[in-house]
Amino acid sequence: MARVVVRDVEKAYGTTKVIHGINVEIADGEFVVLVGPSGCGKSTLLRMIAGLEEISGGTISIGEREVNRLPPKDRDVAMVFQNYALYPHMTVHDNMAFSLKLRKADKSVIAERVGKAAEILNLTPYLQRYPRQLSGGQRQRVAMGRAIVRDPQVFLFDEPLSNLDAKLRVQMRIEIKALHQRLKTTTIYVTHDQIEAMTMADRIVVMHDGIVEQVGTPLELYDHPSNLFVAGFIGSPAMNFVEGTLRRDGGTPVLEATGGRLALPAWVPGADGQKVALGIRPEHLSISATGPSSLDAVVEVVEPTGADTHVVAMAFGQQVQAVFTERHAFAPGARVALCPRPEAIHLFDTASGRHL
């Protein structure tokens, strides 16, 4: 096991820069998820750590070694890919043993490591099958087993669950997290799915347009997003934003938006006349009597999920979502007053996007 340190790392393809001076430190044994929308640079950063992409600037260290010029085979990392990358003509056993055979490891060592990995991943009954005879989840387990037998310092996962159906994704993310808790190997995991990031990570690195927007534990990012991008990306359904102007005319702050005014708690920051975006998560809205602290909304869509009811409505000329655990008989076109929980309100500067 080893810590991974990324210092001022840049990546450019010709004159096009895609990674802009990233700094991340991953502790020994930590499970860190790189998350962000497509094109944010997360997979490129992972491939640079693996040695599959050259870096254009900065340094990457694994353990005590700087690995900028080391080929992938000498970095002591193991990578699990999105498409499994199994050899179709080899059995499960031979797929898992392949890297050890290339290193000319002793047969007893190969048998021990493959047997141990197969036991951990519940693959023992399938060792003599071929990949075509396995389900998607079983193939992904084989790809993980091939990484485990190498006993690397760092596991790298590049969107490994993208090809699985929804139910299997939930099962596999539990298995991967349980595997990490058992092996305690430093793990870097790339995904665009923020639910995967929230449920699996010790810490999350949120990326956007080749930069790191924020690093923190899942609940730190959820409760204290540093800017509009992180606030809108983390959480499902996404945080609501109501844009307007902050007014402090009579001492009590008010959000003045198109179509209405909303009284805010006295503690909210910001200057009179400042353009702001009020952020409130859907689960932090409740039904209330119409008043200065509520949003007058018109229901557009109702989505019952069983455990919750999701409501999409228009308020102050902007679309907002609310999630209720109670069962309400909403109908499209109905008027409701949605009251934000005062302690759960976020306020962002519209120009810079930063949290006030």
C-alpha positions as CSV (number, residue, x, y, z in Angstrom):
1,M,0.0,0.0,0.0
2,A,1.1,3.6,-0.6
3,R,-0.1,7.1,-0.7
4,V,-0.4,8.9,-4.0
5,V,0.6,12.5,-4.4
6,V,-0.4,14.6,-7.5
7,R,1.4,17.9,-7.6
8,D,0.6,20.7,-10.2
9,V,-0.2,18.1,-12.8
10,E,-1.0,19.4,-16.3
11,K,-2.0,17.7,-19.5
12,A,-2.1,19.2,-23.0
13,Y,-2.8,17.8,-26.4
14,G,-0.8,20.1,-28.6
15,T,-2.1,23.6,-27.7
16,T,-5.2,22.3,-26.1
17,K,-4.9,22.1,-22.3
18,V,-7.3,19.6,-20.6
19,I,-5.8,19.3,-17.1
20,H,-4.9,22.6,-15.4
21,G,-2.4,22.2,-12.5
22,I,-4.2,19.6,-10.3
23,N,-3.1,19.0,-6.7
24,V,-4.5,15.9,-4.9
25,E,-3.0,13.9,-2.0
26,I,-4.4,10.4,-1.4
27,A,-3.5,8.8,1.9
28,D,-2.3,5.2,2.3
29,G,-5.3,2.9,2.3
30,E,-7.8,5.6,1.4
31,F,-10.7,5.1,-1.1
32,V,-10.9,8.3,-3.2
33,V,-13.4,8.8,-6.0
34,L,-12.8,11.2,-8.9
35,V,-16.2,12.4,-10.0
36,G,-17.4,14.9,-12.6
37,P,-19.3,15.2,-15.9
38,S,-18.0,13.8,-19.1
39,G,-14.9,15.6,-20.4
40,C,-13.9,17.0,-17.0
41,G,-10.5,15.2,-17.1
42,K,-11.0,12.5,-14.4
43,S,-10.2,9.5,-16.6
44,T,-7.2,11.3,-18.1
45,L,-5.9,12.0,-14.6
46,L,-6.4,8.3,-13.7
47,R,-4.5,7.2,-16.9
48,M,-1.6,9.6,-16.0
49,I,-1.4,8.0,-12.6
50,A,-1.4,4.5,-14.3
51,G,1.3,5.6,-16.8
52,L,-1.0,5.2,-19.8
53,E,-0.8,8.9,-20.6
54,E,2.3,11.1,-20.4
55,I,2.0,14.2,-18.1
56,S,2.7,17.6,-19.6
57,G,3.8,19.2,-16.3
58,G,4.0,18.5,-12.6
59,T,4.8,15.3,-10.7
60,I,3.0,12.1,-9.6
61,S,4.4,10.1,-6.7
62,I,3.3,6.6,-5.6
63,G,4.7,5.8,-2.2
64,E,8.1,7.4,-1.9
65,R,8.8,7.3,-5.7
66,E,8.2,9.9,-8.3
67,V,6.8,7.9,-11.2
68,N,6.7,10.5,-14.0
69,R,9.1,8.5,-16.2
70,L,8.3,5.0,-15.0
71,P,6.4,2.7,-17.5
72,P,3.1,1.3,-16.2
73,K,4.5,-2.2,-15.4
74,D,6.9,-0.6,-12.9
75,R,4.4,1.6,-11.0
76,D,3.0,-1.3,-8.9
77,V,-0.6,-0.4,-9.7
78,A,-3.5,-2.5,-11.0
79,M,-6.3,-1.1,-13.2
80,V,-9.8,-2.3,-13.7
81,F,-11.4,-1.1,-16.9
82,Q,-15.0,-0.3,-17.9
83,N,-15.0,-3.0,-20.6
84,Y,-13.5,-5.7,-18.5
85,A,-10.7,-6.4,-21.1
86,L,-10.7,-10.1,-20.5
87,Y,-9.0,-12.6,-22.9
88,P,-11.9,-14.5,-24.4
89,H,-9.8,-17.6,-25.2
90,M,-8.7,-18.0,-21.6
91,T,-10.5,-19.5,-18.6
92,V,-11.3,-17.4,-15.6
93,H,-8.3,-19.0,-13.8
94,D,-5.9,-18.2,-16.7
95,N,-7.2,-14.6,-17.0
96,M,-6.6,-14.0,-13.3
97,A,-3.2,-15.7,-13.4
98,F,-1.9,-14.1,-16.7
99,S,0.1,-11.2,-15.1
100,L,1.8,-13.6,-12.7
101,K,2.7,-15.9,-15.5
102,L,4.3,-13.0,-17.4
103,R,6.4,-12.3,-14.3
104,K,7.3,-16.0,-14.3
105,A,6.0,-16.5,-10.8
106,D,6.2,-19.9,-9.2
107,K,3.2,-22.1,-9.9
108,S,2.5,-22.5,-6.2
109,V,2.4,-18.7,-5.8
110,I,0.0,-18.4,-8.8
111,A,-2.3,-21.1,-7.4
112,E,-2.4,-19.6,-3.9
113,R,-3.1,-16.0,-5.2
114,V,-5.7,-17.0,-7.7
115,G,-7.4,-19.3,-5.2
116,K,-7.5,-16.5,-2.6
117,A,-8.8,-13.9,-5.0
118,A,-11.5,-16.3,-6.3
119,E,-12.6,-17.1,-2.8
120,I,-12.9,-13.3,-1.9
121,L,-14.9,-12.7,-5.1
122,N,-17.0,-15.8,-5.0
123,L,-15.5,-17.0,-8.3
124,T,-14.2,-20.4,-7.2
125,P,-17.0,-22.4,-9.0
126,Y,-16.3,-20.5,-12.2
127,L,-12.5,-20.9,-12.5
128,Q,-12.7,-23.2,-15.5
129,R,-15.3,-21.2,-17.4
130,Y,-14.7,-18.8,-20.2
131,P,-15.7,-15.1,-20.2
132,R,-18.5,-15.8,-22.7
133,Q,-20.1,-18.2,-20.1
134,L,-20.3,-15.5,-17.4
135,S,-22.7,-12.7,-16.6
136,G,-21.6,-9.0,-16.7
137,G,-21.2,-8.9,-12.9
138,Q,-19.1,-12.1,-12.9
139,R,-16.9,-10.7,-15.7
140,Q,-16.3,-7.6,-13.7
141,R,-15.4,-9.8,-10.7
142,V,-12.8,-11.6,-12.9
143,A,-11.3,-8.2,-13.9
144,M,-11.1,-7.3,-10.2
145,G,-9.6,-10.7,-9.4
146,R,-6.9,-10.1,-12.0
147,A,-6.0,-6.9,-10.3
148,I,-6.1,-8.4,-6.8
149,V,-3.6,-11.3,-7.6
150,R,-1.0,-8.7,-8.5
151,D,-1.1,-7.4,-4.8
152,P,-0.4,-3.8,-6.0
153,Q,0.2,-0.7,-4.0
154,V,-2.7,1.0,-5.7
155,F,-6.0,-0.1,-7.3
156,L,-7.3,2.1,-10.2
157,F,-10.9,1.7,-11.3
158,D,-12.1,3.4,-14.5
159,E,-15.9,3.6,-14.4
160,P,-16.1,-0.2,-13.8
161,L,-19.9,-0.4,-13.3
162,S,-21.0,1.6,-16.4
163,N,-21.9,-1.5,-18.4
164,L,-24.0,-3.1,-15.7
165,D,-27.8,-2.8,-15.1
166,A,-29.0,-0.7,-12.2
167,K,-29.6,-3.5,-9.7
168,L,-26.2,-5.1,-10.5
169,R,-24.5,-1.7,-10.1
170,V,-25.8,-1.4,-6.6
171,Q,-24.6,-4.9,-5.7
172,M,-21.2,-4.4,-7.3
173,R,-20.5,-1.1,-5.6
174,I,-21.2,-2.7,-2.2
175,E,-18.9,-5.6,-3.1
176,I,-16.1,-3.2,-4.2
177,K,-16.4,-1.2,-1.0
178,A,-16.4,-4.4,1.1
179,L,-13.3,-5.5,-0.8
180,H,-11.5,-2.3,0.0
181,Q,-12.4,-2.6,3.7
182,R,-11.0,-6.1,3.6
183,L,-7.8,-5.5,1.7
184,K,-7.1,-1.9,2.8
185,T,-5.3,-1.1,-0.5
186,T,-5.2,2.5,-1.7
187,T,-7.9,2.9,-4.3
188,I,-8.7,5.6,-6.8
189,Y,-12.1,5.2,-8.5
190,V,-13.4,7.2,-11.4
191,T,-17.1,7.7,-12.1
192,H,-19.6,10.2,-13.5
193,D,-22.3,8.9,-11.1
194,Q,-22.4,11.0,-8.0
195,I,-24.5,8.4,-6.2
196,E,-21.6,5.9,-6.6
197,A,-19.2,8.6,-5.4
198,M,-21.3,9.4,-2.3
199,T,-21.9,5.8,-1.3
200,M,-18.3,4.4,-1.9
201,A,-15.8,7.2,-1.1
202,D,-13.8,8.0,2.0
203,R,-13.2,11.3,0.1
204,I,-14.4,12.7,-3.2
205,V,-12.5,14.9,-5.7
206,V,-15.0,16.9,-7.7
207,M,-13.6,17.8,-11.1
208,H,-14.9,20.2,-13.8
209,D,-13.2,21.4,-17.0
210,G,-9.8,20.1,-15.9
211,I,-9.6,21.6,-12.5
212,V,-10.5,20.4,-8.9
213,E,-13.6,22.2,-7.7
214,Q,-13.6,20.7,-4.1
215,V,-12.2,17.8,-2.1
216,G,-13.9,16.4,0.9
217,T,-15.9,13.6,2.5
218,P,-19.3,12.8,0.9
219,L,-21.2,14.6,3.7
220,E,-18.9,17.6,3.7
221,L,-19.6,18.1,0.0
222,Y,-23.3,17.6,0.5
223,D,-23.6,19.9,3.5
224,H,-21.0,22.5,2.6
225,P,-20.5,22.9,-1.1
226,S,-17.9,25.5,-1.9
227,N,-19.6,26.8,-5.1
228,L,-22.6,26.5,-7.5
229,F,-21.1,23.7,-9.5
230,V,-20.5,21.4,-6.6
231,A,-23.8,22.2,-5.0
232,G,-25.6,21.3,-8.3
233,F,-23.6,18.2,-9.0
234,I,-23.7,16.5,-5.6
235,G,-27.1,15.3,-4.5
236,S,-30.0,13.5,-6.3
237,P,-32.3,15.1,-7.2
238,A,-30.0,18.1,-7.7
239,M,-30.1,21.2,-5.5
240,N,-32.7,23.9,-6.5
241,F,-31.4,27.4,-7.3
242,V,-33.6,30.5,-7.3
243,E,-31.8,33.5,-8.7
244,G,-32.5,37.1,-7.6
245,T,-31.2,40.1,-5.7
246,L,-30.5,40.3,-2.0
247,R,-32.2,43.2,-0.3
248,R,-31.7,44.3,3.3
249,D,-34.1,47.3,3.3
250,G,-35.5,46.9,6.8
251,G,-32.8,44.8,8.3
252,T,-34.5,41.5,7.4
253,P,-32.8,40.0,4.3
254,V,-35.1,39.3,1.4
255,L,-34.5,37.5,-1.9
256,E,-36.1,39.6,-4.6
257,A,-36.7,37.4,-7.6
258,T,-38.9,37.5,-10.8
259,G,-42.4,36.9,-9.6
260,G,-42.0,37.3,-5.9
261,R,-40.0,38.0,-2.7
262,L,-38.8,35.5,-0.2
263,A,-37.9,36.4,3.4
264,L,-34.5,34.9,4.5
265,P,-33.1,34.1,7.9
266,A,-31.3,37.0,9.6
267,W,-28.0,35.2,9.6
268,V,-27.6,35.0,5.8
269,P,-24.5,36.8,4.5
270,G,-24.2,39.1,1.4
271,A,-24.5,42.8,0.7
272,D,-27.6,44.7,-0.2
273,G,-28.2,44.7,-4.0
274,Q,-25.9,41.7,-4.5
275,K,-27.0,39.2,-7.2
276,V,-27.3,35.8,-5.6
277,A,-28.7,32.3,-6.1
278,L,-30.6,30.7,-3.2
279,G,-29.8,27.0,-3.0
280,I,-32.1,24.6,-1.3
281,R,-32.2,20.8,-1.6
282,P,-35.5,19.1,-2.7
283,E,-35.7,17.2,0.6
284,H,-35.4,20.4,2.6
285,L,-38.7,21.8,1.3
286,S,-41.9,21.3,3.2
287,I,-45.6,22.2,2.7
288,S,-46.6,25.2,4.6
289,A,-49.2,28.0,4.8
290,T,-48.6,30.8,2.3
291,G,-46.3,33.5,3.8
292,P,-43.3,35.7,3.3
293,S,-40.9,32.7,4.0
294,S,-42.5,30.3,1.5
295,L,-42.3,29.9,-2.3
296,D,-45.7,30.1,-4.0
297,A,-45.5,27.2,-6.5
298,V,-47.6,25.6,-9.2
299,V,-47.3,21.8,-9.5
300,E,-46.2,20.6,-12.9
301,V,-45.2,16.9,-12.5
302,V,-45.7,14.4,-9.7
303,E,-43.5,11.3,-9.6
304,P,-44.4,8.7,-6.9
305,T,-41.4,6.4,-6.2
306,G,-43.0,4.4,-3.4
307,A,-40.7,5.5,-0.6
308,D,-40.9,9.2,-1.7
309,T,-42.9,11.5,-3.8
310,H,-41.0,13.8,-6.2
311,V,-42.7,17.0,-7.2
312,V,-41.6,19.3,-10.0
313,A,-43.1,22.8,-9.7
314,M,-42.7,26.4,-11.0
315,A,-41.9,29.0,-8.4
316,F,-40.9,32.6,-9.0
317,G,-40.7,31.8,-12.7
318,Q,-38.1,29.0,-12.1
319,Q,-38.4,25.2,-11.9
320,V,-37.9,23.6,-8.5
321,Q,-38.1,20.1,-7.2
322,A,-39.3,18.9,-3.8
323,V,-39.1,15.4,-2.3
324,F,-41.6,14.3,0.4
325,T,-41.6,11.2,2.5
326,E,-45.2,11.8,3.4
327,R,-47.9,10.9,0.8
328,H,-49.7,14.0,-0.7
329,A,-52.4,13.9,-3.3
330,F,-50.9,16.5,-5.6
331,A,-52.3,17.2,-9.1
332,P,-50.7,19.1,-11.9
333,G,-51.8,22.7,-11.8
334,A,-52.4,22.7,-8.0
335,R,-50.9,25.6,-6.0
336,V,-48.7,24.8,-3.0
337,A,-46.6,26.8,-0.6
338,L,-43.1,25.4,-0.3
339,C,-41.1,26.4,2.8
340,P,-37.3,26.0,2.8
341,R,-35.8,24.8,6.1
342,P,-34.0,27.9,7.3
343,E,-30.9,26.0,8.6
344,A,-30.6,24.3,5.2
345,I,-30.5,27.4,3.0
346,H,-27.4,28.1,0.9
347,L,-26.6,31.4,-0.7
348,F,-24.2,31.8,-3.6
349,D,-22.7,34.8,-5.4
350,T,-24.1,34.6,-8.9
351,A,-21.1,36.3,-10.6
352,S,-18.3,34.2,-9.0
353,G,-20.4,31.1,-8.1
354,R,-18.8,30.9,-4.7
355,H,-20.7,30.0,-1.5
356,L,-21.3,33.1,0.7
